[in-house]
């Protein structure tokens, strides 16, 4: 489908497909940590960046993106056996062999004229038929507003034994004022503890309310159409929007460009008629299969005069391009190959030191086309460190073990350097080491976690990766970051015949404050998961509760730093 979109280049199509695949895949915490580090240093991102000019085209083809992503995922990621198993799973019996009743709408969408004042919604039951079944049906707002565009519905539907079809009606409010076509949803849901019933895929129906107080505006749905020569016929859709009242018509005419009427296609002119309530019709043009090798050819189709009070919209001309079947297949193949190249560029590991240095020493890993001004600034600010860390062996060598051990050594070295630099800076501004530790050092080491958690929250379906990233980092800091140095120090001093002792200082007070605030944060996450005001979700939700939660977490951190600093400076006296 994406190959048929003429305003998208092969390179952009491959980049978009790779970006969609990367976004839809579930990633581990390490992936988000690496992506955050690369973002902070102007390195190559693990998701392709789509240019602004292409985003506009991509928004017009969002449905094509979704279809192409699913198809490419099967072709690029799954072996033949798994593709077959996936196909079987998609076609599975929802009734589990007749053990459950299956309920769904008879259609996934329906349109209704505003003047009809009600819309019929069909609900069918399949599967197990010898039991009574109850489901809830309710309306969900879309662009249409309940109370002013339709009357909301929320009721329980009862299927008797062996009853297959039920019908409900939703009242439509005809306000006799022109407004854009609007829509709302009707949704099925199961009642609690109803284990003998399940819902099929059509459990949500979109209802479009067509404003029929105006004859409407006629135009093509898109400015270009792609058709293969062997298709024999092309259907060019013409849509009717902003009203569907009465009978309207529009005259059309073809015009030769590189394709010629009578040779490559059956040209001419005609008139397209819309009956009352119709919003989409097709102009059909026959294509001749010349069976000769030739380049892509195109002709123009134009909308001319209208009748019945309708007016013309913005897209009154469309270009129909006729391609040879071999060229079309080649175009699809090029997009698949570009997608593979983009996916290969997103791999976490590199195959050689040379490639590793190339990625480290170039802005955005060498992808200058999508690099931003921020990428350049961050790249040059961290250039020396990136060049140093590029010396770490690539993960492709000897199973990644050299990378693991060398990375641990580099982390230890950097920790020592950062600790000394933070201590020196604290001395320069007369800041105690304990305050330096909970402010400067803590902020520096937690920035990658912050960006990694943010990226995970935006990309993942659930909050597990985002919240788990923070918990995993803290557990390493507490158990390994403290336990391992203490163990090494204890062994060292034991060999010297001395006892390893470190004065607590203000540690007790600081730990108690941190533990208290951590419990508050956990309780708030539990409340967010349970309360409707937060959307019953740990992350996201309505704007005001979401902002209040974020501000509260920041306030807890500021208060923790403030109280710990005041106790360290002995401005407040606490004996523990």
N, C-alpha and C positions, 0 to 999 in steps of 0.2 A: 504493500500500500504506500509506504513512504517513497518507493521508487517512482510512483506515479505523480508525486508532487514536484512540479517543475521549478518552483521557486526555492528549492533546497538543493544545494550542491552535494556531490558524493561525499566530500570531506565532512561537511556539516551533518549530513545524515548519519555517517559513521560515528561522529562525535556524540550526537544526540542519542543514538542507540546504545553506545557504551555508557553514557552518563545515566540513562534510564536503568540499564542492567545493574550498574554499581549502586544506584540508590535503592533498588528493590531487594538487593541481597542483604542478608543479615551478616553483620561484621562483629568480630571480637573486640575486646577492650584494647588489645595491642594495636589493632588497625586504627582505632580512633586516636590513640596516643601518638602514633606515627604521623597520622594526618594532621594532628594539632601542631606537632613539632615542625612539620614542613610548612604549615601555614605561618607559624611565627618566624620562620627563617627565610620566607620567600622561595621555598623549594617547590618541587613538582607536586601538585595535589593528586590525591588518590581518586578524585572524581573529575572527569573532564569539564572544563569551563565552556559554556555555550555563549557565543558572542551575542551582544545586545540586539544586533540586527536580526540574528537568527531566532532569538527568543520570541519576537513578534510573529514570525512565521510558525514557530513551534506551537504557540498558543492557538493558532488557527487550525492546527492539525493535532490536537491533544488526543483525540480518539485514535488517530493513526499511530501515534507514539505508543499508546497502550497495546494496540494489536501487534505492532511490530516487535515490541519488547518481548511479548509472550512467544512469538514465533522464533525470534532470534535466540531466546533463552533455550528453547528446545534444540535448535540446530547447533548452537555453539557450546552448550554446556552438558547436554545429556547424551550418553551413548544410546544405541538403538534400543537395547532392552529396556532402559529406563524410560525412554520416550513412549514405548508401547505400554509400560505399566502406568505412566502418567495419563495416557489416553483412556485406559480402562478405569482409572480412579475417577476421572472427570465424568465418565458415563455410568457411574455406579448407581445402584438402585437405592434411593433414599429410604424406601420402606423396609430395607434389610430383609429381603426375601418375603415380604408380605407380613412381617411382624408388627409394623407400625403404620399408622395412617399418615399420609403425606398431604399437606395443604399448601396451596399456592394460588396466586392470581392467575386468571386465564390469559392475561397479557401483561407485558412489562411497562406499557405506556398507552395512554389514550388521550385524544384531544376532544374538546367539547366547545361548542359555540356558547358564548356568554348568554345569548338569548334563549338557549334551551333550558336554562334554570336548574338543571340537575344532570348528573353524569352517572351512568350505570357502571358498577364495578362488579365483575364476575369473580367468584372464588370457587375453585374446584378441589375435590378431595379424591385421592387415589390411594393405592396400597390396601391396607387392611380396612375392610368395609363393614364388618359385622359389629362395630361398636359405635356408640355416639361420640362425637368429637366437638370440642369447644376451642375456639381461638379468639383472640382479641384483634379487632380491626380499628385502626385509628388514623387520623390525618396528621401529617407533619408539615409545618410551614416551609415554603420555598420562597420564591419571589412574590407569590400571592399571599395576601394577608388574611388570616382567619377573622371572620366577623364582617369584613368589608368586601372581600372577593368570594368567599365561600363560607358555609357554616361548618364549623369543626365537628368531627365525628369521633366518638370513642365508645364502642359497644362490643359485646361478646356475641359471636355468631355460633349458633348451635347446628351441627350436622346430625341428623337422625341416622339410624342404622341403614346402610346401603344408599344413603343420599349422596349424590356426587356433585351437585352444583347448588350454590347459594348466590344470591344477588343482593347487594346493598346499593343505596343511592346516596350521593353526596350533593347537597343543594348548592347551586351556583347563584351568586347574587349579581343581577344585571343592574348596573348603576347608570346606564345610558351615557356614560362619559368615556371619551377615547382614552386608552392607555395601552402601553405595550403588552404583547402576549405574555402571560404570567403562568407560573406552574406551582403546584404543591405535590406532596407525596401522600400515598395511602400505604400503610404498613401493617403487616400481620405480625403478631407475637404470640408466643405460647404462654399459657397460664401456668402458675407455679405448680410443681409436683405432677405435671401432666407428662408422664413418661411414655405413653403409647402414641404420641403424636409428634411429628417432626415437620419442619418447613422445607420446601424445595427452594430452588434458586430464585424464583419469581415471588419473593415475599415482600418486595417493595414495588409499587407501581407509581409512575409519574403521570400526573394529570395536568395537561396543558389547557389553560383557559384562553380561547382565541377571541380577541377583541373583534366583534363583528359589527361595530358601529361605523366602520369605514370600509370602502371598497378594497383598500389595501395598496401596497407598493410592490411592484414586480421587478425582479432582478435575478441575475444568475447567482448561484450559490458560491461560485469561485471563479476567478479570472482565467483559469487554465484547466484543461482536461487532457489526460494522456490516454491513448487507446492503441492497442496492438492491431496490426493490419489484419490478422486472422480473426479478430472479434466480429467482423462483418457488420456490426452495428454499434453505434455509440449513443448513449442516452445522456443528454445534457440537462441537468435539473434547473428548473426555474422556480423560485420560491415566491410566495405571496405573504407579506408580513404587514403588521400594523393594521389588521382588519381583514375580514373574509366575508363581507356582506354582498350578496347578489352575484350576478354573472359578470365576469370581466374577461377581457381578451387582450392579447398582445401579438403584433405581427413580428416575424423574424425573417432574417435573410442571411445567407452565407456569402462569403467573399474569399476569392482565391488569394493565397499567399504563395508558398512554395508548393502546396498541393493544388491540383487542378480538378474542378468539377467535371464529372463525366469520365475522368481517368482514374483518380485516386479516391473520389467519394461522390455520392449522389447529392449535388448541390441544388440550390434553388431558394425558395421562400415559402412561407406558410403562416398560419395563424394558430396560436395556442389559446385554448379556452379553459377558463376556470369556472366550475359550477359553484353554486352557493356553498360555502364552508370549506371548499378545497384550498389547500395552502401549498401544495407541491405538485408540479406536473413536469414531464420530461419532453424535450424536443428530441426526436429520433432521427439520426442521420446514418444512412447506409455507407459502409466502407468497402471499397473494392480491394481484393487481394491480388496485386499485380504479379506476384511470384517472381519478381525481378529484384536484383540487388540494388538498393538505392538508400540514400540518407533519410533521416527523419524529415517528414513533410508536415506542413501545418496549414490550416485555413481558419478564417475568422467567422464567428457567428454573432450577429448583432440583434438586439431588441429594438424595434422601431416604434410604431404607434400603438397606443393602448386604447381600449374601449371599456365602457361600463363605469367610468369614473376613476379607474385606477391610474396610478402614476408610476413612472419609472424610478428605480433606485439608483444607487451609485454604480453597480456593476452591470452595465448594459452591453458589454462586449466580452467575449471569452475566446481564447485561442485553443483550438483542438489540434493536438500534435499526434500524428500517426507514426508509430515506430515499428520497425521490423521485430518479429518475435525474438530473433537472435539478439538484437540490440537490447531489448527489454530484459531478457534473461542475463545478459552481460551487465546491465545496469544494476540489477539486483545482486549479482555476484560481487560487483565492485563495492556496493554498500556493505555486504557481509564481510568482505576483506578489510575494509576500512574500520569496521567495528572490531574485528579481531586485532588489528594493529593498535587501536585505542585501548582495548582490554589488556593487551600485552604491556603497554606503557604504564598501566596502573598496577602492575605486579609489585609487591612489597620488596622482593629480593632482586638482586642484579646478578648477571652471570659472570661478571668480570670486574676487576679493579678499575679498568679503563672506563667502563660504563658508569661505575660508581663515582669516579672523579668527574666525569662529564656531567652527571646530574647535579653534583654538589657545587661545581664551579660555574654553572650557568643559571641565570634567573629562571625560576619556574621550571627547572630541569631541562631547559633548552626550548620550551614551548613559549616563545616570545609573543606569539599571536594573541594568547589569552592572558599574558602577564599584565598586572596592574601596576600603578605607581607605588602602591604599598608593597608589592612583591619586590620591586627594585630596592626600595629603602631597607626593608628587612633583610634582603639578600646581602647587600653591601655591609650592613651593620653586623651581620653574623658570618661574613665571608671567611675570616680566619678560622673560626670554630668549625665551619663546614669542611674546609680544606683539611683540618686536623682529623676530624672524625671520618673522613673518606679513607683514611689509612687503615681503618678497621677492616679486617678481612670480610669479603662479601658472603652472605649466607649460603651461597651455592657451593662453597668449598667445604668438603669433608663433612657434609651433613649439617653444617651450621655451627659445629662445636667451637671452632676457632673464633667465630663471631661472638658466641656467648661469653667465653672466658675473657677475650680482649675487651669486650664491652663492659664487663664487670670491673675490670681493672681501670678502664677510662672513667667509669662512674665514680669509683673510689677516689681517683685523682681529682676529678672535678669537684667532688664533695669537699675534699680538703681545701682546694683553692677557693671555692665559694665561701666556706666557713671562715678562712683566714681573711678574705677580702671584706666580708661582712663585719668581722670583729674589728679590723682596722678602721673601717668606716664608722663603726659605732664609737670607737675611741676618739676619732676626729670630731664627732658631734656630741661627745660625752653621753653616750647611750650604753646602758648596761648590756652585758652579753645575753642575759635572759630575754630582755626586750628585743634585742636584735634577732634572736632566734625565732620568736613568735611573730615577727613582722617581716623584716627584709628577707631572711633565709626562707621562711615559710611561704611568702609570696612568690619568691623566685622558683622554688621547687614545685609549687602547686599550679602555676600558670598552664603548663601543658595539660594537667588534669582538668582544669576549668574549660579549656577549649575543646578537649576531647569529649567531655560530658555534654557540652553544648551541641557539638556536632551529632553525637549519638541521640540526643533528645529530638533533634530536628529530623533525623533520617530513619530512626527505628520506629516500628509500630508500637512497641511497648517501652516502658521506662526502665526495664531491667538493665540494659547496657549503660545508661546514663548514671543511674544510682549505684549500680554495681561497680562502675569504674571508680567512684569515690570511695566506696567501702573497701574495694580491693587495694587501692593505693594506701589507705590508712592502715589496713591490716599489715601490709608489708612494712610501712614506716614503724609501726608499734612493735610488732613481733620480731621481724627480721632486722629492721634498722636499729632497734635498741638491744635486742637479745644477742645478736651476733657480736657487736662491739664489746658488750659487757662480758661475754664469754671469753673473747680473745684477751681482754684486759685482765680478767680474773686468772686465766691460765698464766699470763705473763708475770703478774705479781706473785703468783704462787711459786713459780720457778725461782723468784728472787727471795723467797722466804718471807714475804710480806702479805698483809691482808689488803684486798682491794676495797677501798671505801671512798664514796663520793658523797659529800654533804648535800642534803636535799635542798637547802635554800628555800626559795618560794615555790618549789615544785608541788608540794601538797596542795596549797591553795589553788594553784593554776590548774591542777588535774581535777580538783573538785568542781571548779567553775566550768571547765570544759565538759566534764561528764554530765553536769546538770543541763547545760545548754544542748548537749548531744541528745539527751533524753527528750527534751522539749522538741527538738527537730524531728526525732523519730515519731513522737506522738502526733505531730502535725502531719507527717506523711501518712500515718494511719488514718487520721481524720479525713485527709484529702481523698483517700481511697474509699471511704465509707459514706461521706456526706454528699448530698446532691448539689449543694451550693458550690462545691469545688469540681463538679462534673464527675465525681467518683473516679478520679484519676490522680495519680501522684504528681504528674507534670501537666502543664497546659491548663485548659479550661477557660472559663469566662475571664474577661480582662481584669476586672477589679479584684476578685479573689486571687488571681494569678499574681498580680502586682503586689498585693498585700503579703502573700507568702514570700515572694522574693525579697521585699523590703525587710520583713521580719528576720529572715535568715542573715541578711547583711548586718542588721542591727545586732543580732546575737554575736556575730564575729567582732564587730566594733566594740561591743560591751565587754567581751572576753579579753580583748587586747587592752582595753582601758583599765579594767579591774586588776588584771595581772600586772600591768605597768605601775599602777598606783601602789599595789602591795610591794612590788620590788623597790620602789622609791621610798617605801615606808611612810607614804602619805596616809595610807590606811593600815592599821595594825590588826593582823589576824594571826592567832597562835594555833598551829595545828601539829 
